[in-house]
Amino acid sequence: MAIARDTTAKNIKPLDGAITRRMTCGATVAAGELVSMQSDGKIDPAITTAVEVVAGVAIQAGGDGDTIDVVTHGPVKCLTGATVGAIVYATDTAGEPGESAGTKTTIAGWNESATVLFVNPIVVSLA
């Protein structure tokens, strides 16, 4: 099974040791989506067709102007079918994680288990 975002909102949760911050949405965000900080200070689903840094994983859904919790570092249950130890990237599909880089190489973290992403955002290349 290939890596995918768990789309069952009640399954998305930070685990012990996760750092969570409150952030304001600038667009519709689903629970479990990778999010990035925009120039207006709000978060949108992360997409690598633009130069973006992953800010973390949304713990709940929100709409434009809503304030939601985001895991910015540490373990969060939000995946299905992940390869243990593999790097997780933002992809060219907004909010969706992948084990292959999108247009821009933006690392979200690594798979701690088949269902747990350890959030550790890194920009590898802006080119």
N, C-alpha and C positions, 0 to 999 in steps of 0.2 A: 504494500500500500504506500502511496506517495504522501509526502507531507501536505497537510492542509490545516487551515484555521478551524478550530472547533466552533461551529456556528450555534451551539446550544448555550445561550447566555448564562444559565445557571451553573454551567461547568467552568466558566472563566473565573479564576480566582488567584490572588497572590498567595504565595507560600511563605513559610517562615524565612525571614531574612530579606524579603523583598522591600525595596524602597518605593513608596507610593506617594505621588504628588497630585494635587488638585489642579486641573487645567481647563481652560475654556475652549469649547469647540468652535471652529469657524465654518464647519460643514457637518453633514450627518456622519456620525462615527458609530460603527457597530462594536459590540463587545468582542474582545479578542483581536481586533484589528491593530496592525502596526500603525502608529501615528507619527507625524512629524510636525515640528514647530514652523509656523509660517511667519513672514515678515510683520504681520499685524499682531503677533504675540499669541495667536490662537493655534489650535491643532487641527489638522486635517488627516485623513487616511494617507499614509506614506506611499509614494509612487516614485519609481526611479527614472522616469522619463524626464524628470526635473532634478536638479541638484538639491538633495535633501539629506538631512541627518535624522535618523529615527530617534524620536523622543522617548518612545516606549510602547507599551501595549495597553490599550483601553480596557478597563475592567468592566465597564458598563456602556450601554449605548447612550448617545446624546445627539442633540440637534444644534444648529447654529445658535451660539450664545449660552448653551447649557454648560455647566461646570461638572466634570466627571473625574474619577480617579484613574490615574495612569501609573503602571509600574515602570519606573525609569531605570531600575537596576535590580537584578536578582531574579529569582525563580517565579514563574507564573504558569499555571496550568491553562493552556490555550490552544494546544495542537492535537492533531491526530496523525498517526502514521509516520512520525518523525524518525529519522535515523539517529540513534544515540551517538553523541559526539560530533555530529555534523554541524557546520556553520550554517546559520540561518540569515538569509538576506531579505531585504525589501525587494519587491519585484515590480514589473511594469503593470501589474494589476493592483489598483489602489487598495491599500490595507492588507494585502495578502502576503504571507511569508512564503519563502521558497528555499530550497537547498542549492539553487543556482542563482547567480547574480542577474539582476535586470540590466537595463541600459547603462546605468551608473552602478558601480560596485559599492553598495551600502550595507554594511553588516548590522544586523539587529542583535545578534548574540549567538548562542549555540544550544543544541538540543541536549538537555540533561537526561531526558527519557523520551519515550514515544509521544508523551503528552505534555511535557514540561519544557518551556523555552527559558533559558537563563539569559535575561536581557542584559546586554553589554554592547551598546551601540558604538560603531566605529565607522568613519568614512575612510575608505581605502584610496579612492581616486576620484578627483573632481573632473577628470577629463572624459 
